[in-house]
């Protein structure tokens, strides 16, 4: 036997874990959680979890040098450790908490962090919290799916919080206080990116969706090509167990896909659920008012986001259009309001700890001579948060030209509007523009959702 060949067979392939299985991790409690990694083929890895230290799992490593198994996690915070033994190789991950794990993804309004200038900078003084852990997926892209990504779990404190998504932090901070559990937040986001780049290649096998891969504008600061970010920033964490997803994206699709976004978002949600082998709850944050969009395309995209919440199961729409103080800024800085509102919806819907939250909506309408009567579904009579009159209504006649309308009656379950410029209204809209900020709310402080009665292009 030649010396070179002898050295090759005597060396052992290194045993390793994915970056998301590391010290300070949060695993989903009371759940079947996957553990996986790589090592020398034909050998066995033995696993001991400290919450069940008398049980040792033996998992074979296959010919592709991959191993995978499932462990049952108990209820209870921890901390815990997991030990891995493979031949003469030994690894241990420690300070593991059990709780609720959430994926926070999207583009720049999700990426926006404390260092960008949040509206309440004093929040850093009270952010130290061992029960909140962050894993930020390092930004990268690839033409092909990757099995691992770069990143590490860190404990929430004054040094780590400023670099993580502010929406994610404020969401997790309120959630841990409400449900009294450890919260793991995985951040996978990149500003300026379109939804196509977050979708797997299989999504575009549908001929109806292939056309959305050919008109992607090239950017110098962010990859936008179809599947690039899914491959490098979602696929590597798809084995990890999550309680749900907070999705804040859409601005980059206003220009070209404002009337088709629901097809893309529905496909992305379904493909992620298939890959994660879980019916992941999705909380979709509507894009906010901004006066820089063309036409009224932002209103159409918000309509598409709402459509997904109505047609795809286990998807909740969260409107934050009222949490904007400058319509000339596409990155409003009230991220605390956004994160905490999402947390309120999650606590209500997923953890059943308060009455079900629903945005007030316009359920139906009818025209009566000069007036249009709107039937509202809300907790109680809608009101403004100040002495301002309700705004954002428009009505149109047969000429399809919209004019500003005013509220002439506002009672529980009904609003009546009219315009002096339209004698026989046939259609109306509410906040159906790029930059209108709603000012009608229910008693929970949730804004009335935008609406249009017409289907005019």
Number of C-alpha atoms within 10 A of each C-alpha: 5 6 7 8 9 10 10 9 9 8 9 14 12 11 20 18 17 18 18 22 23 21 20 25 29 33 25 25 22 14 18 15 18 15 17 18 19 19 24 23 16 11 16 18 24 16 22 19 20 16 17 13 12 8 11 14 15 15 17 20 21 16 12 11 17 16 21 15 15 13 14 15 18 16 14 14 19 16 15 19 20 20 17 21 16 21 13 7 13 13 13 14 17 16 14 22 27 25 27 25 26 23 24 24 24 25 22 21 27 27 24 25 21 22 13 13 15 18 14 12 11 9 16 14 9 9 19 16 15 14 21 29 27 29 24 24 22 16 16 16 20 15 14 15 19 16 16 19 21 16 18 19 22 20 20 21 17 15 12 14 26 22 16 22 29 27 29 30 28 22 27 27 22 19 23 19 12 14 14 12 19 28 30 31 27 27 25 25 29 26 18 21 24 26 26 26 20 28 25 24 20 11 20 19 10 11 9 10 15 13 11 18 14 9 10 17 11 10 11 6 10 17 22 24 23 24 26 23 31 27 25 26 29 28 22 20 23 18 18 16 24 23 19 20 20 26 22 22 25 28 26 19 21 22 15 14 21 22 19 17 25 22 16 19 23 18 20 20 21 17 17 21 16 13 14 18 12 16 15 21 21 22 22 23 27 23 23 26 30 22 17 13 17 10 12 15 20 29 26 22 25 29 21 22 27 22 16 21 19 13 11 16 14 15 19 23 22 27 24 24 26 20 19 22 13 15 17 13 14 18 18 22 24 18 29 22 18 24 25 20 22 28 25 21 21 23 20 16 18 15 11 11 13 11 10 13 15 20 19 24 16 21 12 12 17 15 17 13 11 15 21 23 17 20 18 21 20 22 16 15 18 26 21 16 13 9 7 10 12 20 18 19 24 23 28 23 16 10 9 14 11 18 19 18 25 18 18 12 11 15 13 14 16 18 19 20 21 28 22 10 15 21 14 18 25 21 22 26 20 20 22 24 20 23 21 21 24 25 21 23 23 20 13 13 16 23 26 26 22 24 18 19 15 12 6 7 5
